[in-house]
Amino acid sequence: MSDRKYRQRGYMEDDRDRERRPQGPRPAQGAPQPRGRYDRPEGPKTPNLMAAHQVVRCARCAAPASPPIGTLSRCTKCGSDLHSCANCVSFNPGVRFECMQPIKARVAPKDTSNDCQHFAPRTTVERETHSAAPSSARQAFDDLFKF
């Protein structure tokens, strides 16, 4: 009998007490090795994702705006100024002067036009989930069943 209190493997074992036995059957020399999920010669399989695009939106009404934004640009839907702190990438209400850039004084109304040199429009990446509407119900039916 052993002088150990417990006989489970791993209890007070050191390298001398372990037996070195191969685990499972040994594969043949010429047999192909099983490959993992991501171990493919062409690389991992990429998922089929929807297309995405960058868009600039108005901070007040969320209508899409055209990317070249000048100091006098206005939203086409609500008429608010687009070259404002509220539409800027650096706008953050939790930091000093509500701007991530080092500025000397706070710009008072954040939703009116200003001439800040640090202005860059806030862009968001959105999925393109809409598709072109079919011209008629008959066309939609034919597209559904591939006639």
N, C-alpha and C positions, 0 to 999 in steps of 0.2 A: 504494500500500500504506500501511497505517496505521502509525503510530509505536508502537502498542501491541504488547506481547508476546503477549497472549492476546486472542482476539476474542469470548469468551463475553459474553453480556449480563450486566451487573452488575459486571464487573470494571473498577474505576476509572472508573465512570460518574458523572456529576453530572447535574443537572437539564437542562443545555443539550444534552447528547448524546442524551437519551431522545426517541424519537419518540412522539407522542401519537396512537395509533390505537385506535379502538373495538374491543373484544373481541367477536367473534361478530356475528350479524345483529342489526340494530336492530328492536325490536318495534314493531308498528303502534300507532297512538295509541289506538284503541278496543278493542284486544285485552285480555282479562283477564290480569293478571299472575299467574304461578304463586305459590302460597302455600306457606310452610314448614310444617313439621310442627305447630308450636305457634302458628301465626299464624291462628287461627280467630276469627270474630267472637264466638262464645259462650265462648271461652277454651279452655285446654288440656283435653284429655280426661282425666277422672279415672279412675284404675284401680278395678276392682271389688274392694275389700278386704273382708276378713272383719270382722265386728263386734268391738269391743273393749270391755272393762269394767275398772274398777279393783277390786282385791281386796286385803284385808289378810290376810296369812298368818302363822301361828305360826312363830317363828324356830327352834323345835326340830323340829317334825314337818311343817311346811308345810301344815297343815290350814287351810282358810279360816276366818276369824273374823268375827264381826259387827262393823261399824264403830264403834258407840259403846262405846269401851273405857274402863272405869272402873279405879280403883286396885285393886279386888279381882277383876277379870275373870280368868278362867282358860280355857285351851284345852279344848274339848269332847272332843278326841281323846286328848291326852297328859296333860292336867291341869297344864301349866306356866303360870306367870304371864304374862299378856299385857302388863300395864303395867310393862315392864322395859326396860332399856337395849338389850337385844338386839333388841327389836321397834321401836325408835325410829328416826326418820329421821336424827337427828343422830349415831347411833352409827357410829364409824369407828375401827378398831383402830390406825390409823396416826398418829393425832394425840395431843396431850397429853391425858391423862385419858380417852382413848378417846371423846371427845365433841366435836362441832363447835361446840357452844355454850360461851360463857365460864363455866365453873364453877370454884369455889374448891377443891374437893377431889374426889378420884376416888371414884366409887361402887364399892364393893368387889365384890360378886357382880353380874355384869351380867345374869344370867338370873332374878333374883328380883324381886319387886314392890318398887317404890319410889314416892316421892311427888314426883318431879321436876316442876318447873313448865315445863320446856322439852319435855316429852314430846309427841310427835306420832307416831301410828302410821305405820309404813312401808307405803306402798301401792305396788303394782305394776300395770302395765297388761298385761293378758293378752288374747289372742285367744280368741274364743268359737268353738271348733272342733267342739264336739259338737252333734249334732242330736237331735231327739226320736226315740226308737226307735219303729219301727212296731209296731202291736199284734200283727201276725201275719206269717208268711212270705208268705201270700197278699196281704196288704196291701202288703208291700214289693215284690212282683212287679208288682202293679198300678201302684204309684207309679213303678216303673222304666220301664214301657212305656206309661204314661199311659192306662190303660183306664178 
